[in-house]
């Protein structure tokens, strides 16, 4: 009976640690997003979409403008 109790205790401790680590990662992610929002930097998953420096369509990035002479 003591062995079963010990296994349950280890399993409970492992679950508690997993939950604690998950919460810490979530807090860190939220803090990172808050800092980025203060700086005006769009993050992945934001509603703002792609960064303004890069064209959204790949064909626009591959074609260089040609000047007529």
CHARMM internal coordinates of N, CA and C (Angstrom, degrees):
IC EDIT
DIST 1 N 1 CA 1.4502
DIST 1 CA 1 C 1.5299
ANGL 1 N 1 CA 1 C 111.18
DIST 1 C 2 N 1.2997
ANGL 1 CA 1 C 2 N 117.20
DIHE 1 N 1 CA 1 C 2 N -35.25
DIST 2 N 2 CA 1.4544
ANGL 1 C 2 N 2 CA 120.69
DIHE 1 CA 1 C 2 N 2 CA -178.98
DIST 2 CA 2 C 1.5267
ANGL 2 N 2 CA 2 C 111.33
DIHE 1 C 2 N 2 CA 2 C -65.61
DIST 2 C 3 N 1.3316
ANGL 2 CA 2 C 3 N 116.11
DIHE 2 N 2 CA 2 C 3 N -35.60
DIST 3 N 3 CA 1.4638
ANGL 2 C 3 N 3 CA 119.76
DIHE 2 CA 2 C 3 N 3 CA 179.83
DIST 3 CA 3 C 1.5270
ANGL 3 N 3 CA 3 C 111.05
DIHE 2 C 3 N 3 CA 3 C -65.81
DIST 3 C 4 N 1.3200
ANGL 3 CA 3 C 4 N 116.85
DIHE 3 N 3 CA 3 C 4 N -40.33
DIST 4 N 4 CA 1.4613
ANGL 3 C 4 N 4 CA 120.10
DIHE 3 CA 3 C 4 N 4 CA 179.70
DIST 4 CA 4 C 1.5251
ANGL 4 N 4 CA 4 C 110.12
DIHE 3 C 4 N 4 CA 4 C -65.49
DIST 4 C 5 N 1.3090
ANGL 4 CA 4 C 5 N 116.70
DIHE 4 N 4 CA 4 C 5 N -41.52
DIST 5 N 5 CA 1.4619
ANGL 4 C 5 N 5 CA 121.18
DIHE 4 CA 4 C 5 N 5 CA 178.82
DIST 5 CA 5 C 1.5349
ANGL 5 N 5 CA 5 C 109.77
DIHE 4 C 5 N 5 CA 5 C -60.75
DIST 5 C 6 N 1.3228
ANGL 5 CA 5 C 6 N 116.51
DIHE 5 N 5 CA 5 C 6 N -41.34
DIST 6 N 6 CA 1.4577
ANGL 5 C 6 N 6 CA 120.92
DIHE 5 CA 5 C 6 N 6 CA -178.45
DIST 6 CA 6 C 1.5365
ANGL 6 N 6 CA 6 C 110.63
DIHE 5 C 6 N 6 CA 6 C -66.27
DIST 6 C 7 N 1.3362
ANGL 6 CA 6 C 7 N 118.06
DIHE 6 N 6 CA 6 C 7 N -39.43
DIST 7 N 7 CA 1.4599
ANGL 6 C 7 N 7 CA 121.44
DIHE 6 CA 6 C 7 N 7 CA 178.27
DIST 7 CA 7 C 1.5193
ANGL 7 N 7 CA 7 C 110.59
DIHE 6 C 7 N 7 CA 7 C -63.91
DIST 7 C 8 N 1.3082
ANGL 7 CA 7 C 8 N 116.52
DIHE 7 N 7 CA 7 C 8 N -41.56
DIST 8 N 8 CA 1.4598
ANGL 7 C 8 N 8 CA 120.13
DIHE 7 CA 7 C 8 N 8 CA 178.09
DIST 8 CA 8 C 1.5220
ANGL 8 N 8 CA 8 C 110.20
DIHE 7 C 8 N 8 CA 8 C -63.06
DIST 8 C 9 N 1.3084
ANGL 8 CA 8 C 9 N 116.99
DIHE 8 N 8 CA 8 C 9 N -40.00
DIST 9 N 9 CA 1.4588
ANGL 8 C 9 N 9 CA 121.08
DIHE 8 CA 8 C 9 N 9 CA 179.94
DIST 9 CA 9 C 1.5317
ANGL 9 N 9 CA 9 C 110.60
DIHE 8 C 9 N 9 CA 9 C -64.14
DIST 9 C 10 N 1.3413
ANGL 9 CA 9 C 10 N 116.16
DIHE 9 N 9 CA 9 C 10 N -43.18
DIST 10 N 10 CA 1.4738
ANGL 9 C 10 N 10 CA 119.42
DIHE 9 CA 9 C 10 N 10 CA 178.75
DIST 10 CA 10 C 1.5289
ANGL 10 N 10 CA 10 C 111.03
DIHE 9 C 10 N 10 CA 10 C -64.72
DIST 10 C 11 N 1.3173
ANGL 10 CA 10 C 11 N 116.54
DIHE 10 N 10 CA 10 C 11 N -41.04
DIST 11 N 11 CA 1.4655
ANGL 10 C 11 N 11 CA 120.00
DIHE 10 CA 10 C 11 N 11 CA 179.47
DIST 11 CA 11 C 1.5194
ANGL 11 N 11 CA 11 C 110.58
DIHE 10 C 11 N 11 CA 11 C -64.95
DIST 11 C 12 N 1.3218
ANGL 11 CA 11 C 12 N 116.12
DIHE 11 N 11 CA 11 C 12 N -41.02
DIST 12 N 12 CA 1.4706
ANGL 11 C 12 N 12 CA 120.15
DIHE 11 CA 11 C 12 N 12 CA 179.13
DIST 12 CA 12 C 1.5215
ANGL 12 N 12 CA 12 C 110.06
DIHE 11 C 12 N 12 CA 12 C -63.50
DIST 12 C 13 N 1.3172
ANGL 12 CA 12 C 13 N 116.47
DIHE 12 N 12 CA 12 C 13 N -44.17
DIST 13 N 13 CA 1.4663
ANGL 12 C 13 N 13 CA 120.70
DIHE 12 CA 12 C 13 N 13 CA -179.71
DIST 13 CA 13 C 1.5326
ANGL 13 N 13 CA 13 C 110.69
DIHE 12 C 13 N 13 CA 13 C -62.93
DIST 13 C 14 N 1.3258
ANGL 13 CA 13 C 14 N 116.41
DIHE 13 N 13 CA 13 C 14 N -40.68
DIST 14 N 14 CA 1.4654
ANGL 13 C 14 N 14 CA 120.34
DIHE 13 CA 13 C 14 N 14 CA 179.03
DIST 14 CA 14 C 1.5238
ANGL 14 N 14 CA 14 C 110.69
DIHE 13 C 14 N 14 CA 14 C -63.58
DIST 14 C 15 N 1.3402
ANGL 14 CA 14 C 15 N 117.27
DIHE 14 N 14 CA 14 C 15 N -42.35
DIST 15 N 15 CA 1.4678
ANGL 14 C 15 N 15 CA 120.20
DIHE 14 CA 14 C 15 N 15 CA 177.44
DIST 15 CA 15 C 1.5217
ANGL 15 N 15 CA 15 C 111.12
DIHE 14 C 15 N 15 CA 15 C -63.09
DIST 15 C 16 N 1.3277
ANGL 15 CA 15 C 16 N 116.49
DIHE 15 N 15 CA 15 C 16 N -43.31
DIST 16 N 16 CA 1.4696
ANGL 15 C 16 N 16 CA 120.06
DIHE 15 CA 15 C 16 N 16 CA -179.87
DIST 16 CA 16 C 1.5203
ANGL 16 N 16 CA 16 C 111.13
DIHE 15 C 16 N 16 CA 16 C -62.02
DIST 16 C 17 N 1.3383
ANGL 16 CA 16 C 17 N 116.78
DIHE 16 N 16 CA 16 C 17 N -42.16
DIST 17 N 17 CA 1.4705
ANGL 16 C 17 N 17 CA 119.89
DIHE 16 CA 16 C 17 N 17 CA 178.24
DIST 17 CA 17 C 1.5211
ANGL 17 N 17 CA 17 C 111.63
DIHE 16 C 17 N 17 CA 17 C -64.77
DIST 17 C 18 N 1.3347
ANGL 17 CA 17 C 18 N 117.06
DIHE 17 N 17 CA 17 C 18 N -39.84
DIST 18 N 18 CA 1.4643
ANGL 17 C 18 N 18 CA 120.47
DIHE 17 CA 17 C 18 N 18 CA 179.22
DIST 18 CA 18 C 1.5248
ANGL 18 N 18 CA 18 C 110.32
DIHE 17 C 18 N 18 CA 18 C -62.74
DIST 18 C 19 N 1.3258
ANGL 18 CA 18 C 19 N 116.83
DIHE 18 N 18 CA 18 C 19 N -43.07
DIST 19 N 19 CA 1.4691
ANGL 18 C 19 N 19 CA 120.78
DIHE 18 CA 18 C 19 N 19 CA 179.53
DIST 19 CA 19 C 1.5273
ANGL 19 N 19 CA 19 C 109.94
DIHE 18 C 19 N 19 CA 19 C -64.84
DIST 19 C 20 N 1.3296
ANGL 19 CA 19 C 20 N 116.00
DIHE 19 N 19 CA 19 C 20 N -43.03
DIST 20 N 20 CA 1.4693
ANGL 19 C 20 N 20 CA 120.42
DIHE 19 CA 19 C 20 N 20 CA -179.65
DIST 20 CA 20 C 1.5291
ANGL 20 N 20 CA 20 C 110.66
DIHE 19 C 20 N 20 CA 20 C -61.64
DIST 20 C 21 N 1.3355
ANGL 20 CA 20 C 21 N 117.23
DIHE 20 N 20 CA 20 C 21 N -45.15
DIST 21 N 21 CA 1.4633
ANGL 20 C 21 N 21 CA 120.67
DIHE 20 CA 20 C 21 N 21 CA 179.54
DIST 21 CA 21 C 1.5266
ANGL 21 N 21 CA 21 C 111.25
DIHE 20 C 21 N 21 CA 21 C -64.24
DIST 21 C 22 N 1.3285
ANGL 21 CA 21 C 22 N 116.49
DIHE 21 N 21 CA 21 C 22 N -40.50
DIST 22 N 22 CA 1.4673
ANGL 21 C 22 N 22 CA 120.73
DIHE 21 CA 21 C 22 N 22 CA 178.84
DIST 22 CA 22 C 1.5269
ANGL 22 N 22 CA 22 C 110.26
DIHE 21 C 22 N 22 CA 22 C -61.45
DIST 22 C 23 N 1.3235
ANGL 22 CA 22 C 23 N 116.38
DIHE 22 N 22 CA 22 C 23 N -43.35
DIST 23 N 23 CA 1.4655
ANGL 22 C 23 N 23 CA 120.31
DIHE 22 CA 22 C 23 N 23 CA 179.56
DIST 23 CA 23 C 1.5243
ANGL 23 N 23 CA 23 C 111.26
DIHE 22 C 23 N 23 CA 23 C -65.10
DIST 23 C 24 N 1.3400
ANGL 23 CA 23 C 24 N 116.68
DIHE 23 N 23 CA 23 C 24 N -39.93
DIST 24 N 24 CA 1.4694
ANGL 23 C 24 N 24 CA 119.70
DIHE 23 CA 23 C 24 N 24 CA 178.97
DIST 24 CA 24 C 1.5278
ANGL 24 N 24 CA 24 C 111.15
DIHE 23 C 24 N 24 CA 24 C -64.07
DIST 24 C 25 N 1.3523
ANGL 24 CA 24 C 25 N 116.66
DIHE 24 N 24 CA 24 C 25 N -41.87
DIST 25 N 25 CA 1.4694
ANGL 24 C 25 N 25 CA 119.58
DIHE 24 CA 24 C 25 N 25 CA 177.90
DIST 25 CA 25 C 1.5222
ANGL 25 N 25 CA 25 C 110.87
DIHE 24 C 25 N 25 CA 25 C -63.57
DIST 25 C 26 N 1.3202
ANGL 25 CA 25 C 26 N 116.59
DIHE 25 N 25 CA 25 C 26 N -38.44
DIST 26 N 26 CA 1.4624
ANGL 25 C 26 N 26 CA 120.44
DIHE 25 CA 25 C 26 N 26 CA 179.92
DIST 26 CA 26 C 1.5229
ANGL 26 N 26 CA 26 C 110.03
DIHE 25 C 26 N 26 CA 26 C -66.18
DIST 26 C 27 N 1.3416
ANGL 26 CA 26 C 27 N 117.30
DIHE 26 N 26 CA 26 C 27 N -42.76
DIST 27 N 27 CA 1.4686
ANGL 26 C 27 N 27 CA 120.13
DIHE 26 CA 26 C 27 N 27 CA 178.20
DIST 27 CA 27 C 1.5264
ANGL 27 N 27 CA 27 C 111.09
DIHE 26 C 27 N 27 CA 27 C -62.50
DIST 27 C 28 N 1.3304
ANGL 27 CA 27 C 28 N 116.57
DIHE 27 N 27 CA 27 C 28 N -42.18
DIST 28 N 28 CA 1.4633
ANGL 27 C 28 N 28 CA 120.41
DIHE 27 CA 27 C 28 N 28 CA 179.90
DIST 28 CA 28 C 1.5284
ANGL 28 N 28 CA 28 C 110.50
DIHE 27 C 28 N 28 CA 28 C -63.64
DIST 28 C 29 N 1.3298
ANGL 28 CA 28 C 29 N 116.63
DIHE 28 N 28 CA 28 C 29 N -41.17
DIST 29 N 29 CA 1.4581
ANGL 28 C 29 N 29 CA 120.63
DIHE 28 CA 28 C 29 N 29 CA 179.37
DIST 29 CA 29 C 1.5211
ANGL 29 N 29 CA 29 C 110.96
DIHE 28 C 29 N 29 CA 29 C -64.73
DIST 29 C 30 N 1.3427
ANGL 29 CA 29 C 30 N 116.26
DIHE 29 N 29 CA 29 C 30 N -41.81
DIST 30 N 30 CA 1.4655
ANGL 29 C 30 N 30 CA 119.82
DIHE 29 CA 29 C 30 N 30 CA 178.13
DIST 30 CA 30 C 1.5282
ANGL 30 N 30 CA 30 C 110.84
DIHE 29 C 30 N 30 CA 30 C -64.07
DIST 30 C 31 N 1.3292
ANGL 30 CA 30 C 31 N 117.16
DIHE 30 N 30 CA 30 C 31 N -41.53
DIST 31 N 31 CA 1.4639
ANGL 30 C 31 N 31 CA 120.83
DIHE 30 CA 30 C 31 N 31 CA 179.62
DIST 31 CA 31 C 1.5249
ANGL 31 N 31 CA 31 C 110.63
DIHE 30 C 31 N 31 CA 31 C -63.85
DIST 31 C 32 N 1.3382
ANGL 31 CA 31 C 32 N 116.47
DIHE 31 N 31 CA 31 C 32 N -40.44
DIST 32 N 32 CA 1.4641
ANGL 31 C 32 N 32 CA 120.42
DIHE 31 CA 31 C 32 N 32 CA 178.63
DIST 32 CA 32 C 1.5241
ANGL 32 N 32 CA 32 C 110.68
DIHE 31 C 32 N 32 CA 32 C -63.53
DIST 32 C 33 N 1.3311
ANGL 32 CA 32 C 33 N 116.51
DIHE 32 N 32 CA 32 C 33 N -43.15
DIST 33 N 33 CA 1.4676
ANGL 32 C 33 N 33 CA 119.99
DIHE 32 CA 32 C 33 N 33 CA 178.31
DIST 33 CA 33 C 1.5241
ANGL 33 N 33 CA 33 C 111.56
DIHE 32 C 33 N 33 CA 33 C -64.34
DIST 33 C 34 N 1.3361
ANGL 33 CA 33 C 34 N 116.55
DIHE 33 N 33 CA 33 C 34 N -37.98
DIST 34 N 34 CA 1.4660
ANGL 33 C 34 N 34 CA 119.67
DIHE 33 CA 33 C 34 N 34 CA 179.75
DIST 34 CA 34 C 1.5238
ANGL 34 N 34 CA 34 C 110.08
DIHE 33 C 34 N 34 CA 34 C -64.83
DIST 34 C 35 N 1.3375
ANGL 34 CA 34 C 35 N 117.47
DIHE 34 N 34 CA 34 C 35 N -42.78
DIST 35 N 35 CA 1.4641
ANGL 34 C 35 N 35 CA 120.32
DIHE 34 CA 34 C 35 N 35 CA 177.99
DIST 35 CA 35 C 1.5234
ANGL 35 N 35 CA 35 C 111.32
DIHE 34 C 35 N 35 CA 35 C -63.80
DIST 35 C 36 N 1.3163
ANGL 35 CA 35 C 36 N 116.27
DIHE 35 N 35 CA 35 C 36 N -40.92
DIST 36 N 36 CA 1.4661
ANGL 35 C 36 N 36 CA 119.89
DIHE 35 CA 35 C 36 N 36 CA 179.38
DIST 36 CA 36 C 1.5260
ANGL 36 N 36 CA 36 C 110.65
DIHE 35 C 36 N 36 CA 36 C -65.70
DIST 36 C 37 N 1.3174
ANGL 36 CA 36 C 37 N 116.79
DIHE 36 N 36 CA 36 C 37 N -37.83
DIST 37 N 37 CA 1.4666
ANGL 36 C 37 N 37 CA 120.43
DIHE 36 CA 36 C 37 N 37 CA 179.50
DIST 37 CA 37 C 1.5256
ANGL 37 N 37 CA 37 C 110.59
DIHE 36 C 37 N 37 CA 37 C -65.85
DIST 37 C 38 N 1.3261
ANGL 37 CA 37 C 38 N 116.40
DIHE 37 N 37 CA 37 C 38 N -37.50
DIST 38 N 38 CA 1.4726
ANGL 37 C 38 N 38 CA 119.74
DIHE 37 CA 37 C 38 N 38 CA 177.84
DIST 38 CA 38 C 1.5225
ANGL 38 N 38 CA 38 C 110.66
DIHE 37 C 38 N 38 CA 38 C -64.97
DIST 38 C 39 N 1.3368
ANGL 38 CA 38 C 39 N 116.21
DIHE 38 N 38 CA 38 C 39 N -37.07
DIST 39 N 39 CA 1.4593
ANGL 38 C 39 N 39 CA 120.87
DIHE 38 CA 38 C 39 N 39 CA -179.40
DIST 39 CA 39 C 1.5102
ANGL 39 N 39 CA 39 C 112.99
DIHE 38 C 39 N 39 CA 39 C -83.34
DIST 39 C 40 N 1.3191
ANGL 39 CA 39 C 40 N 118.27
DIHE 39 N 39 CA 39 C 40 N -7.87
DIST 40 N 40 CA 1.4578
ANGL 39 C 40 N 40 CA 121.87
DIHE 39 CA 39 C 40 N 40 CA 179.98
DIST 40 CA 40 C 1.5124
ANGL 40 N 40 CA 40 C 113.58
DIHE 39 C 40 N 40 CA 40 C 78.77
DIST 40 C 41 N 1.3187
ANGL 40 CA 40 C 41 N 117.90
DIHE 40 N 40 CA 40 C 41 N 20.34
DIST 41 N 41 CA 1.4551
ANGL 40 C 41 N 41 CA 122.10
DIHE 40 CA 40 C 41 N 41 CA -179.29
DIST 41 CA 41 C 1.5207
ANGL 41 N 41 CA 41 C 108.82
DIHE 40 C 41 N 41 CA 41 C -93.37
DIST 41 C 42 N 1.3416
ANGL 41 CA 41 C 42 N 119.32
DIHE 41 N 41 CA 41 C 42 N 122.01
DIST 42 N 42 CA 1.4675
ANGL 41 C 42 N 42 CA 119.66
DIHE 41 CA 41 C 42 N 42 CA 178.65
DIST 42 CA 42 C 1.5252
ANGL 42 N 42 CA 42 C 110.25
DIHE 41 C 42 N 42 CA 42 C -71.77
DIST 42 C 43 N 1.3056
ANGL 42 CA 42 C 43 N 115.96
DIHE 42 N 42 CA 42 C 43 N 139.62
DIST 43 N 43 CA 1.4638
ANGL 42 C 43 N 43 CA 122.12
DIHE 42 CA 42 C 43 N 43 CA 179.35
DIST 43 CA 43 C 1.5199
ANGL 43 N 43 CA 43 C 108.92
DIHE 42 C 43 N 43 CA 43 C -106.94
DIST 43 C 44 N 1.3266
ANGL 43 CA 43 C 44 N 117.30
DIHE 43 N 43 CA 43 C 44 N 163.08
DIST 44 N 44 CA 1.4661
ANGL 43 C 44 N 44 CA 121.41
DIHE 43 CA 43 C 44 N 44 CA 175.78
DIST 44 CA 44 C 1.5148
ANGL 44 N 44 CA 44 C 108.40
DIHE 43 C 44 N 44 CA 44 C -61.16
DIST 44 C 45 N 1.3072
ANGL 44 CA 44 C 45 N 116.30
DIHE 44 N 44 CA 44 C 45 N 136.85
DIST 45 N 45 CA 1.4496
ANGL 44 C 45 N 45 CA 120.73
DIHE 44 CA 44 C 45 N 45 CA 179.42
DIST 45 CA 45 C 1.5154
ANGL 45 N 45 CA 45 C 112.98
DIHE 44 C 45 N 45 CA 45 C 90.51
DIST 45 C 46 N 1.3213
ANGL 45 CA 45 C 46 N 117.56
DIHE 45 N 45 CA 45 C 46 N -6.10
DIST 46 N 46 CA 1.4596
ANGL 45 C 46 N 46 CA 119.54
DIHE 45 CA 45 C 46 N 46 CA 177.04
DIST 46 CA 46 C 1.5164
ANGL 46 N 46 CA 46 C 109.54
DIHE 45 C 46 N 46 CA 46 C -72.17
DIST 46 C 47 N 1.3017
ANGL 46 CA 46 C 47 N 115.90
DIHE 46 N 46 CA 46 C 47 N 158.41
DIST 47 N 47 CA 1.4561
ANGL 46 C 47 N 47 CA 121.24
DIHE 46 CA 46 C 47 N 47 CA -179.86
DIST 47 CA 47 C 1.5225
ANGL 47 N 47 CA 47 C 111.52
DIHE 46 C 47 N 47 CA 47 C -74.78
DIST 47 C 48 N 1.3286
ANGL 47 CA 47 C 48 N 117.65
DIHE 47 N 47 CA 47 C 48 N -13.59
DIST 48 N 48 CA 1.4572
ANGL 47 C 48 N 48 CA 121.58
DIHE 47 CA 47 C 48 N 48 CA -176.24
DIST 48 CA 48 C 1.5271
ANGL 48 N 48 CA 48 C 112.74
DIHE 47 C 48 N 48 CA 48 C -69.44
DIST 48 C 49 N 1.3373
ANGL 48 CA 48 C 49 N 117.81
DIHE 48 N 48 CA 48 C 49 N -20.63
DIST 49 N 49 CA 1.4659
ANGL 48 C 49 N 49 CA 120.39
DIHE 48 CA 48 C 49 N 49 CA 176.41
DIST 49 CA 49 C 1.5152
ANGL 49 N 49 CA 49 C 112.02
DIHE 48 C 49 N 49 CA 49 C 87.98
DIST 49 C 50 N 1.3259
ANGL 49 CA 49 C 50 N 116.42
DIHE 49 N 49 CA 49 C 50 N -147.84
DIST 50 N 50 CA 1.4597
ANGL 49 C 50 N 50 CA 122.35
DIHE 49 CA 49 C 50 N 50 CA -176.20
DIST 50 CA 50 C 1.5194
ANGL 50 N 50 CA 50 C 110.73
DIHE 49 C 50 N 50 CA 50 C -73.71
DIST 50 C 51 N 1.3180
ANGL 50 CA 50 C 51 N 115.22
DIHE 50 N 50 CA 50 C 51 N 161.59
DIST 51 N 51 CA 1.4535
ANGL 50 C 51 N 51 CA 119.25
DIHE 50 CA 50 C 51 N 51 CA 179.32
DIST 51 CA 51 C 1.5260
ANGL 51 N 51 CA 51 C 109.81
DIHE 50 C 51 N 51 CA 51 C -69.33
DIST 51 C 52 N 1.3182
ANGL 51 CA 51 C 52 N 118.55
DIHE 51 N 51 CA 51 C 52 N 146.77
DIST 52 N 52 CA 1.4640
ANGL 51 C 52 N 52 CA 120.86
DIHE 51 CA 51 C 52 N 52 CA -174.86
DIST 52 CA 52 C 1.5211
ANGL 52 N 52 CA 52 C 113.57
DIHE 51 C 52 N 52 CA 52 C -68.68
DIST 52 C 53 N 1.3390
ANGL 52 CA 52 C 53 N 119.54
DIHE 52 N 52 CA 52 C 53 N -19.74
DIST 53 N 53 CA 1.4604
ANGL 52 C 53 N 53 CA 120.81
DIHE 52 CA 52 C 53 N 53 CA -177.33
DIST 53 CA 53 C 1.5264
ANGL 53 N 53 CA 53 C 111.77
DIHE 52 C 53 N 53 CA 53 C -74.00
DIST 53 C 54 N 1.3427
ANGL 53 CA 53 C 54 N 117.77
DIHE 53 N 53 CA 53 C 54 N -29.89
DIST 54 N 54 CA 1.4498
ANGL 53 C 54 N 54 CA 121.12
DIHE 53 CA 53 C 54 N 54 CA -175.09
DIST 54 CA 54 C 1.5215
ANGL 54 N 54 CA 54 C 110.93
DIHE 53 C 54 N 54 CA 54 C -100.62
DIST 54 C 55 N 1.3219
ANGL 54 CA 54 C 55 N 117.57
DIHE 54 N 54 CA 54 C 55 N 137.25
DIST 55 N 55 CA 1.4658
ANGL 54 C 55 N 55 CA 119.23
DIHE 54 CA 54 C 55 N 55 CA 175.74
DIST 55 CA 55 C 1.5261
ANGL 55 N 55 CA 55 C 109.71
DIHE 54 C 55 N 55 CA 55 C -69.20
DIST 55 C 56 N 1.3294
ANGL 55 CA 55 C 56 N 116.29
DIHE 55 N 55 CA 55 C 56 N 147.78
DIST 56 N 56 CA 1.4593
ANGL 55 C 56 N 56 CA 120.81
DIHE 55 CA 55 C 56 N 56 CA -177.95
DIST 56 CA 56 C 1.5144
ANGL 56 N 56 CA 56 C 111.96
DIHE 55 C 56 N 56 CA 56 C -76.34
DIST 56 C 57 N 1.3244
ANGL 56 CA 56 C 57 N 117.76
DIHE 56 N 56 CA 56 C 57 N -31.13
DIST 57 N 57 CA 1.4525
ANGL 56 C 57 N 57 CA 121.67
DIHE 56 CA 56 C 57 N 57 CA -177.50
DIST 57 CA 57 C 1.5236
ANGL 57 N 57 CA 57 C 108.96
DIHE 56 C 57 N 57 CA 57 C -95.57
DIST 57 C 58 N 1.3376
ANGL 57 CA 57 C 58 N 117.13
DIHE 57 N 57 CA 57 C 58 N 133.61
DIST 58 N 58 CA 1.4597
ANGL 57 C 58 N 58 CA 120.64
DIHE 57 CA 57 C 58 N 58 CA -179.18
DIST 58 CA 58 C 1.5239
ANGL 58 N 58 CA 58 C 112.04
DIHE 57 C 58 N 58 CA 58 C -66.22
DIST 58 C 59 N 1.3322
ANGL 58 CA 58 C 59 N 118.54
DIHE 58 N 58 CA 58 C 59 N -31.35
DIST 59 N 59 CA 1.4548
ANGL 58 C 59 N 59 CA 120.74
DIHE 58 CA 58 C 59 N 59 CA -178.07
DIST 59 CA 59 C 1.5261
ANGL 59 N 59 CA 59 C 111.01
DIHE 58 C 59 N 59 CA 59 C -66.00
DIST 59 C 60 N 1.3252
ANGL 59 CA 59 C 60 N 117.37
DIHE 59 N 59 CA 59 C 60 N -32.17
DIST 60 N 60 CA 1.4666
ANGL 59 C 60 N 60 CA 120.17
DIHE 59 CA 59 C 60 N 60 CA 178.23
DIST 60 CA 60 C 1.5180
ANGL 60 N 60 CA 60 C 111.00
DIHE 59 C 60 N 60 CA 60 C -67.61
DIST 60 C 61 N 1.3454
ANGL 60 CA 60 C 61 N 117.71
DIHE 60 N 60 CA 60 C 61 N -34.57
DIST 61 N 61 CA 1.4543
ANGL 60 C 61 N 61 CA 121.68
DIHE 60 CA 60 C 61 N 61 CA -178.33
DIST 61 CA 61 C 1.5200
ANGL 61 N 61 CA 61 C 111.38
DIHE 60 C 61 N 61 CA 61 C -73.42
DIST 61 C 62 N 1.3337
ANGL 61 CA 61 C 62 N 117.93
DIHE 61 N 61 CA 61 C 62 N -31.87
DIST 62 N 62 CA 1.4543
ANGL 61 C 62 N 62 CA 121.90
DIHE 61 CA 61 C 62 N 62 CA -176.11
DIST 62 CA 62 C 1.5229
ANGL 62 N 62 CA 62 C 112.93
DIHE 61 C 62 N 62 CA 62 C -80.82
DIST 62 C 63 N 1.3096
ANGL 62 CA 62 C 63 N 119.37
DIHE 62 N 62 CA 62 C 63 N -24.30
DIST 63 N 63 CA 1.4602
ANGL 62 C 63 N 63 CA 123.07
DIHE 62 CA 62 C 63 N 63 CA -175.52
DIST 63 CA 63 C 1.5331
ANGL 63 N 63 CA 63 C 108.93
DIHE 62 C 63 N 63 CA 63 C -95.30
DIST 63 C 64 N 1.3220
ANGL 63 CA 63 C 64 N 114.12
DIHE 63 N 63 CA 63 C 64 N 120.21
DIST 64 N 64 CA 1.4721
ANGL 63 C 64 N 64 CA 119.61
DIHE 63 CA 63 C 64 N 64 CA 176.72
DIST 64 CA 64 C 1.5203
ANGL 64 N 64 CA 64 C 108.58
DIHE 63 C 64 N 64 CA 64 C -88.84
DIST 64 C 65 N 1.3285
ANGL 64 CA 64 C 65 N 117.96
DIHE 64 N 64 CA 64 C 65 N 144.75
DIST 65 N 65 CA 1.4633
ANGL 64 C 65 N 65 CA 119.51
DIHE 64 CA 64 C 65 N 65 CA 177.87
DIST 65 CA 65 C 1.5173
ANGL 65 N 65 CA 65 C 111.58
DIHE 64 C 65 N 65 CA 65 C -66.17
DIST 65 C 66 N 1.3131
ANGL 65 CA 65 C 66 N 116.79
DIHE 65 N 65 CA 65 C 66 N 137.08
DIST 66 N 66 CA 1.4640
ANGL 65 C 66 N 66 CA 122.40
DIHE 65 CA 65 C 66 N 66 CA -178.55
DIST 66 CA 66 C 1.5106
ANGL 66 N 66 CA 66 C 108.01
DIHE 65 C 66 N 66 CA 66 C -109.03
DIST 66 C 67 N 1.3371
ANGL 66 CA 66 C 67 N 115.90
DIHE 66 N 66 CA 66 C 67 N 128.11
DIST 67 N 67 CA 1.4585
ANGL 66 C 67 N 67 CA 120.45
DIHE 66 CA 66 C 67 N 67 CA -179.85
DIST 67 CA 67 C 1.5324
ANGL 67 N 67 CA 67 C 109.00
DIHE 66 C 67 N 67 CA 67 C -93.52
DIST 67 C 68 N 1.3114
ANGL 67 CA 67 C 68 N 116.21
DIHE 67 N 67 CA 67 C 68 N 134.43
DIST 68 N 68 CA 1.4849
ANGL 67 C 68 N 68 CA 120.90
DIHE 67 CA 67 C 68 N 68 CA 177.56
DIST 68 CA 68 C 1.5179
ANGL 68 N 68 CA 68 C 108.99
DIHE 67 C 68 N 68 CA 68 C -85.61
DIST 68 C 69 N 1.3250
ANGL 68 CA 68 C 69 N 116.88
DIHE 68 N 68 CA 68 C 69 N 132.02
DIST 69 N 69 CA 1.4744
ANGL 68 C 69 N 69 CA 119.73
DIHE 68 CA 68 C 69 N 69 CA 179.60
DIST 69 CA 69 C 1.5000
ANGL 69 N 69 CA 69 C 112.27
DIHE 68 C 69 N 69 CA 69 C -116.31
END
COOR INIT
IC SEED 1 N 1 CA 1 C
IC BUILD
